[in-house]
Amino acid sequence: MAPVGSSSGLEIVDITNPALPVHKGSNGNGGSVFVSGSYAYLAPTGGVSLATARDFITAGAWALGVGADLVNTKAINSGERESVVAAARSYVTAVREARRSMSNPQ
């Protein structure tokens, strides 16, 4: 299988027979893809929360696109910046713990 970036998102192509590649599916625009050399790094941008952060990281995501769960407009508008900082710290901790669990499997 090979991930291939396209204008419609990430395409998955079976290249078992390079002379006859077979399209296997795509993710649409449900995330961000960064390609470096022969590696594609995925960053989900939908459905990300503290409850799902670990699962995304351990599934291979290199980063997380967090929206409303992190940037609480009500807290920002009322001057409660510390709640946004605390949420960001919680995400950093969740990602670190997920990566640590991958490098030190139980």
N, C-alpha and C positions, 0 to 999 in steps of 0.2 A: 504494500500500500504506500501511496505517496500523497502528502498534502500539497495542494496546489492553490495558491491565492488567485482569486479572480474578482471581477467587479461586483459579483453577486455574493462574495464571501469566500469561505474556504471550501474548496472542492477536494474530495477524496478520490484518488485514482489508483486502481490496481495495475501495477506495472510488472506483474509476474512475467508477462510476455511483453517486453518493451516495444515490439513491433505492432502489438495490438492492445494498447491501453484501454481499460474499461472503467468508465465513470461509475463510482459506487455511491455517491451522495454528496451532500454539501451541508454546511451549517447556516446558510443564508447569511444574514448580517448580525448574528447573535453573539459576536465577540470581536476581539481584535487579534490580528495575526502579525507577528514580527518574524521575518525570515533573515537568517544569518548563515551564509554558506549553504550547507545541505540540511540545516535544522529550521523547523518552523516552531515558534513559541506562541502559545495561545493564551489569551487573556479574556475570560468571560466577562461580559458586561450586562448580563441579565440574570436575575434570580440570585444575585450575590447578597448574602447576609452573614452575620456572625455564625448563624446555624449551618450555613453551607460552605463557608470559607475553607475549612479543613478539607472537605470533600473535593472541592475544586483544585486545591493545591496538590493533594495526594493523587489526583487523577492526571496531573501533569501541567496544570496552568502555571505560567511563569509570573503572572501578576493578576490582580483582581480589579475590575472596574466597578466601584461601589458608588451608588447614587444616593437616593433618599435615606437609606439606612445610616449613612455617614453624615450627609449634609442636611441636618434637620433645620429647615427654613424657619420654623417657629422659634427654635432656640436661638438661631442667629438674629432674627428680628427683635427678639426680646433681650439681646445682649448677653445671652448665656453661652459665651464662647467656650467655656471650660467643658460643657457637655459635648461639644463637637471634638475638642481635643481628646477627651476621654474615650469617645467612640473610635477615633483614629488610633489611639493607643491599644484599644481592644483588638482592632484588626491587625495591627503590627504583631501583637502577642499571638494571635491565632495563626497567622502565617508562619511565624518563627517556630511555634510548637509543631505545626504540620510538617514543616521542612525537617525539623529535628527528628520527628518520628520516622521520617523516610530514611534518614541517614543512620538511625539507630533502631532498626526493627526489633520488636519484642520477641 
